[in-house]
Amino acid sequence: MLTTTEAIVIKSMKYRDSSKIVTFYTRRFGKLKGVAKGSRQANNKFGAALEPMSYVSLVLYKKEHQDLTLVSQCDTIRSFSTIQLDMERLSVGLSVLELVDQLAHEQEENEALFGLIVRTLEALERAPRHAETLFRAFQIKIASLFGFAPSLEVCRECGRSLSNIEDSGGLAFDHIDGAIFCANCRKEKGAERKTGYSVISPSTFQILRRFLSGSTESLSNLSYNERVGNELDETLRLYLRSHFDHLKPIKALQMFKSGVSTKF
């Protein structure tokens, strides 16, 4: 049957002599793969609509119990072309798509995730600086949408509120349970010597809280030093790996950090 939906293009690969298999994240059907026949021919009807990060309107011919759908029509709603002019923003945008591709299951609707992807790309296009912050925030937000939201309000052990925490000794973050422990309880538990815990500074903790509760649009204005950024990266890496054991390193971000040109 013919059906329509909005989608974000995640990636594409060559298929036969003149076509592509394109991976989309759609509003109605979640992640799906479609065949765009003739899309590699000169003057094809799809134009640039099948480029990664394109926000598109799709017309699909879907058949039940088939993994591939036929892309009948694909029109660009928004190209996010500004992102592609800056290497840092491009790397972050591609990292968002790469993470979605790894975590999302085929044809499993999640409209909240679709909205998060669109908002993140919109914020990335407008971000005057700190583009990498948006990917850090995206990681904890997508984990939350899949049911792994950490609990960052009170100490798991003593129940102490952590809204204005200033523990100089650092807090312990439990990657398995997503729980936080104040400095006193961390020392009593000896958490830093146990697998599955890491010690984080109060500054890193407060940024994590902002990532979790703040609107995507406001997060690129957050400012913090390189040490906190590195601590955030390591904490998020361990947290996601604890809940998504098939997760692989994000290639797009690695290429940006190593100074290698990122290409579609």
DAHUDA-V82390 format. One record per residue. N is the residue number from 1. RES is the residue in three letters. D_FIRST is the distance of its C-alpha to the first C-alpha in Angstrom with 1 decimal. Layout:
# DAHUDA-V82390
n=(N,N)
res=(RES,RES)
d_first=(D_FIRST,D_FIRST)
This chain:
# DAHUDA-V82390
n=(1,2,3,4,5,6,7,8,9,10,11,12,13,14,15,16,17,18,19,20,21,22,23,24,25,26,27,28,29,30,31,32,33,34,35,36,37,38,39,40,41,42,43,44,45,46,47,48,49,50,51,52,53,54,55,56,57,58,59,60,61,62,63,64,65,66,67,68,69,70,71,72,73,74,75,76,77,78,79,80,81,82,83,84,85,86,87,88,89,90,91,92,93,94,95,96,97,98,99,100,101,102,103,104,105,106,107,108,109,110,111,112,113,114,115,116,117,118,119,120,121,122,123,124,125,126,127,128,129,130,131,132,133,134,135,136,137,138,139,140,141,142,143,144,145,146,147,148,149,150,151,152,153,154,155,156,157,158,159,160,161,162,163,164,165,166,167,168,169,170,171,172,173,174,175,176,177,178,179,180,181,182,183,184,185,186,187,188,189,190,191,192,193,194,195,196,197,198,199,200,201,202,203,204,205,206,207,208,209,210,211,212,213,214,215,216,217,218,219,220,221,222,223,224,225,226,227,228,229,230,231,232,233,234,235,236,237,238,239,240,241,242,243,244,245,246,247,248,249,250,251,252,253,254,255,256,257,258,259,260,261,262,263,264)
res=(MET,LEU,THR,THR,THR,GLU,ALA,ILE,VAL,ILE,LYS,SER,MET,LYS,TYR,ARG,ASP,SER,SER,LYS,ILE,VAL,THR,PHE,TYR,THR,ARG,ARG,PHE,GLY,LYS,LEU,LYS,GLY,VAL,ALA,LYS,GLY,SER,ARG,GLN,ALA,ASN,ASN,LYS,PHE,GLY,ALA,ALA,LEU,GLU,PRO,MET,SER,TYR,VAL,SER,LEU,VAL,LEU,TYR,LYS,LYS,GLU,HIS,GLN,ASP,LEU,THR,LEU,VAL,SER,GLN,CYS,ASP,THR,ILE,ARG,SER,PHE,SER,THR,ILE,GLN,LEU,ASP,MET,GLU,ARG,LEU,SER,VAL,GLY,LEU,SER,VAL,LEU,GLU,LEU,VAL,ASP,GLN,LEU,ALA,HIS,GLU,GLN,GLU,GLU,ASN,GLU,ALA,LEU,PHE,GLY,LEU,ILE,VAL,ARG,THR,LEU,GLU,ALA,LEU,GLU,ARG,ALA,PRO,ARG,HIS,ALA,GLU,THR,LEU,PHE,ARG,ALA,PHE,GLN,ILE,LYS,ILE,ALA,SER,LEU,PHE,GLY,PHE,ALA,PRO,SER,LEU,GLU,VAL,CYS,ARG,GLU,CYS,GLY,ARG,SER,LEU,SER,ASN,ILE,GLU,ASP,SER,GLY,GLY,LEU,ALA,PHE,ASP,HIS,ILE,ASP,GLY,ALA,ILE,PHE,CYS,ALA,ASN,CYS,ARG,LYS,GLU,LYS,GLY,ALA,GLU,ARG,LYS,THR,GLY,TYR,SER,VAL,ILE,SER,PRO,SER,THR,PHE,GLN,ILE,LEU,ARG,ARG,PHE,LEU,SER,GLY,SER,THR,GLU,SER,LEU,SER,ASN,LEU,SER,TYR,ASN,GLU,ARG,VAL,GLY,ASN,GLU,LEU,ASP,GLU,THR,LEU,ARG,LEU,TYR,LEU,ARG,SER,HIS,PHE,ASP,HIS,LEU,LYS,PRO,ILE,LYS,ALA,LEU,GLN,MET,PHE,LYS,SER,GLY,VAL,SER,THR,LYS,PHE)
d_first=(0.0,3.8,6.4,10.1,13.1,16.6,18.0,21.2,21.5,23.5,24.2,23.2,24.6,25.0,22.8,24.2,26.1,24.2,21.2,20.9,19.3,19.1,19.4,18.3,19.3,16.7,17.5,14.6,14.0,17.5,18.2,15.6,15.9,14.0,15.2,16.4,17.4,20.7,21.4,24.9,25.9,28.4,27.1,23.4,21.0,20.6,24.3,25.5,22.3,21.7,25.3,25.9,26.3,24.3,22.7,19.5,16.6,13.4,10.3,8.0,5.4,5.4,6.5,9.1,12.6,12.3,14.5,13.3,10.2,10.3,11.8,11.2,13.8,16.3,19.1,22.2,23.1,26.2,27.6,30.4,32.6,35.8,35.0,35.0,38.5,40.2,40.4,40.7,37.8,35.7,36.7,35.9,32.4,31.6,33.1,30.9,27.8,29.4,30.2,26.7,25.4,28.1,27.7,24.1,22.1,18.7,15.8,18.4,18.1,21.4,21.5,25.3,25.1,22.9,25.4,28.3,27.0,26.7,30.1,31.8,30.7,31.9,35.1,35.6,35.3,38.0,40.2,43.7,44.6,44.0,40.5,40.8,41.3,37.7,36.6,39.2,37.9,34.3,35.2,36.8,34.1,31.2,33.4,33.8,30.1,29.8,32.7,35.7,37.4,41.1,43.7,46.0,47.9,50.8,52.6,51.2,54.7,56.9,54.5,56.0,54.0,52.9,52.1,55.2,55.9,58.5,59.4,61.1,60.8,57.0,54.4,52.5,48.8,47.3,44.2,43.2,43.5,43.1,46.5,49.4,53.1,55.9,58.7,61.1,58.6,57.4,61.0,61.7,58.6,59.3,55.6,56.1,57.3,54.3,51.1,48.1,50.1,50.9,53.4,52.2,54.2,54.0,52.6,49.7,49.1,49.1,46.6,44.3,44.6,43.7,40.6,39.5,40.3,40.2,37.5,36.0,37.2,40.8,41.1,41.8,45.1,46.4,49.4,50.8,52.8,51.8,53.2,50.8,47.9,48.7,49.1,45.8,44.1,45.8,45.2,41.4,41.2,42.9,41.0,37.5,38.8,40.1,36.6,34.3,36.3,33.9,34.3,35.7,37.8,36.0,36.6,36.1,38.8,41.1,41.0,41.9,44.8,46.1,46.0,43.6,41.4,37.7,35.2,31.4)
